[in-house]
Amino acid sequence: MLLYSGHEENNVPHTLRVALILLKVARNALVGWESHGSGIKKASFNTNKNGITMNAFQSYAPTDDSNDDDKDQFYNRLQSTIAKCS
């Protein structure tokens, strides 16, 4: 199974896209997934421990070539997304 997020438009460059490829065991444990803007995806999985859900994050961070505002916005979104899981 491929979980994918990124730009939906056809005329944008293939950047800031993230994906998770899940094997059958992970696919069966998948509770759900969310895209948190460009470059951040969260997937939630059931675990063998009753009542415990594991969250996995996949991200594509801005590179050094990006401007400081883009970097700050990305890391603020990432921290906010992680904080909601605590």
RORO-645925 format. One record per residue: x, y, z of N, C-alpha, C in turn. Coordinates in steps of 0.1 Angstrom, whole numbers, plus 2048, in hexadecimal, padded with zeros to 3 digits. Layout:
N
XYZXYZXYZ ...
END
This chain:
86
8097F480080080080080980C800 8058167F880C8237F880482E7FD 80883580780284180D80A84D807 80385680180A8607F980386E7FC 80B8787FD8058867FE80F88F7F7 80989A7F28118A47EA8078AD7E2 80D8B47D98058BD7D17FC8B57C8 7F08B97C77E68B27BE7E68B87B0 7EB8C47AE7EA8CB7A17F58C4798 7F28C478B7FB8BE7818068C877E 8058D578080F8DE77B8198E2785 81A8DC7908248DF79B82F8D579A 83B8D979F8468D079F8448C47A9 84A8B97A68498AE7AF8528B07BB 84E8B97C48558BB7D084C8BB7DC 8528BA7E884A8BA7F58408AF7F5 8438A47EF83A8987F084088E7F9 83788780183C87D809833870808 83986580A83285880883784E813 82E84581683183981E82D82D816 83582381683281681083080D81B 82480781C8217FE8278217EF823 8287E782A8267D88288197D482E 8157C782C8087C28308067C483F 8107C084780E7C185580B7D085A 8127D98548107E78578027EC852 7FF7E88467F27EB8407E77E6849 7E87DA84E7DD7D58577DC7DC864 7E77E28697E77EA8757E47F8874 7E37FD8677E180B8647D380F86A 7D381A8727C68208777C282B86E 7CB8338697C883E8607D584685D 7D384F8547DF8588517D986684D 7E28708507DE87E84D7EA885847 7E688E83E7F08978387EF8A4840 7FB8A98447FB8B684B8028C0843 7FD8C38388038CD82F80E8C6827 8148CE81E81E8C881582A8C481D 82E8B881B83B8B38218398AC82E 82D8AA83482B8A484181F89A840 82288E84481788384481887C852 80D87985780C871864804865861 80985986580284C864800847872 7F58418767F283C8837F082D881 7F682588B7F581688A7F1811898 7E98068977E77FE8A37F37F78A7 7F57F48B48017EC8B87FC7E08BF 8057D78C38017CB8CA7FD7CE8D9 8007DA8DE7FC7DE8EB7EE7E48EA 7E47DE8F17D77E38F17D57F28F4 7CF7F98EC7CC8078EE7D88118EB 7E380B8E57EE8148E27EF8158D2 7EF8218CE7F08248C07FE82B8BD 8058268B381282C8AF8108368A3 8168418A481584B89A82384C893 82384B88682F84D87E82E859875 83986187583986D86D84386B861 83F87085684887184A84887F846 85488584385489384085F895835 85D8A082E8678A582486A8B3828 8758B58308788C283587E8CB82A 87C8D882C8828E28238918E0823 8988E28188A68E28178AC8EF81A 8BA8EF81B8C18FC81E8BE907814 8BA9038088B790D7FE8AA914800 8A290F80989591580C897921814 88D92B81388E93781C88A93382A 88F93C83388D93A84287E939845 87594183F86794084286193283F 86592C83386091F83086591583A 87191683E87790C84886F90E855 86D91A85A86691C867858917866 85191A85B84391585A84390685A 84C8FF85384C8F185384E8EB861 8598F086885C8EA8758518EE87F 84A8F987E83F8FC8878348F3884 8308F08788268E68748298D887A 8368D487883A8C787C8398C688B 83E8D089383D8CF8A182F8CF8A6 8268D78A08188D88A38128CA8A1 8158C489680F8B68938148AC89D 8208AC8A18258A38AB81F8A68B8 81E8B28BC8188B68C980A8B18CB 8028B08C07F48AC8C17F489D8C4 7FF8958C27FF8878C58038848D4 80788E8DB80C88C8E980188B8F2 
END
